[in-house]
């Protein structure tokens, strides 16, 4: 089993967004050892509702990324054709995810990267809020299933319903 890497971020009070600093580099340049790799740092938001990772046109331009294709992106405003790129993503604490296919899209605020489920699902992702302290932790690769019901051994509220069978109410 490969050695895992992890990071944890803590904050006082409740938070409504999970943000970290992340680096990005051109993954295609790794195939040429004579080229210096540039890693730029950006603010990233973590989004479990996004299937894939997103970068802005600012990131693509600053790194001089060359599109690897076009895909249809479905979003709140409908759908559109957007370029794809192949990048390496550098998460906090030295975690590197190589060869990530990202799309280009507009993100709000200072956010230049959106980390989606393509990266989140590679590891163990946890968010807790105990005694007013928010704690976000991520480990890659995934090494252990987290199951709070099993941990507590009290799944009483999830008992199967006996009042319905085959979509019809029992008499």
ZIQUIUR-V508359 format. One record per residue. N is the residue number from 0. PHI is phi in whole degrees, -180 to 180 (none if undefined). PSI is psi as a letter, one per 20 degrees, with the letter a starting at -180 (999 if undefined). Layout:
n,phi,psi
N,PHI,PSI
N,PHI,PSI
This chain:
n,phi,psi
0,none,p
1,-66,q
2,-67,p
3,-87,q
4,-126,q
5,-149,r
6,-143,q
7,-137,p
8,-122,p
9,-125,q
10,-149,q
11,-78,p
12,83,r
13,-80,q
14,-124,q
15,-110,j
16,-145,q
17,-101,o
18,-125,q
19,-141,r
20,-87,p
21,-138,q
22,-103,q
23,-138,p
24,-139,r
25,-75,o
26,-71,h
27,-67,h
28,-67,h
29,-62,h
30,-74,i
31,-116,n
32,-65,i
33,-85,i
34,-96,p
35,-73,p
36,-89,p
37,-98,p
38,-116,o
39,-100,q
40,-97,p
41,-143,r
42,-80,p
43,-124,q
44,-113,q
45,-98,p
46,-135,o
47,-72,i
48,-89,i
49,-101,p
50,-73,h
51,-132,r
52,-86,q
53,-127,q
54,-124,r
55,-91,r
56,-64,h
57,-60,g
58,-63,g
59,-60,g
60,-69,g
61,-61,h
62,-92,i
63,64,k
64,-69,q
65,-104,p
66,-60,q
67,-104,i
68,167,a
69,-130,q
70,-137,r
71,-88,p
72,-105,p
73,-97,p
74,-147,a
75,-58,h
76,-87,j
77,122,c
78,-144,q
79,-155,q
80,-84,p
81,-133,q
82,-75,q
83,-111,q
84,-140,q
85,-110,o
86,-133,r
87,-106,p
88,-110,p
89,-112,o
90,-87,r
91,-55,q
92,66,k
93,78,j
94,-82,p
95,-116,p
96,-114,o
97,-92,q
98,64,l
99,-90,p
100,-84,o
101,-116,r
102,-112,r
103,-99,p
104,-156,r
105,-85,p
106,-119,q
107,-89,q
108,63,b
109,-89,j
110,-74,p
111,-114,i
112,-136,q
113,-120,o
114,-88,o
115,-104,a
116,-66,i
117,-61,h
118,-92,g
119,-56,g
120,-74,i
121,-79,i
122,-139,a
123,-104,p
124,-122,p
125,-141,q
126,-135,p
127,-132,r
128,-142,n
129,-110,p
130,53,k
131,77,j
132,-114,o
133,-79,p
134,-139,p
135,-116,p
136,-135,q
137,-139,p
138,-133,p
139,-137,p
140,-76,r
141,-64,p
142,-126,i
143,-156,p
144,-76,p
145,-100,o
146,-136,n
147,-69,h
148,-66,g
149,-63,h
150,-62,g
151,-83,h
152,56,k
153,-135,m
154,-86,k
155,-63,h
156,-77,i
157,-104,j
158,-61,q
159,-62,q
160,-72,p
161,-104,i
162,-86,i
163,-125,q
164,-144,p
165,62,k
166,81,i
167,-116,q
168,-72,p
169,-76,q
170,-106,999
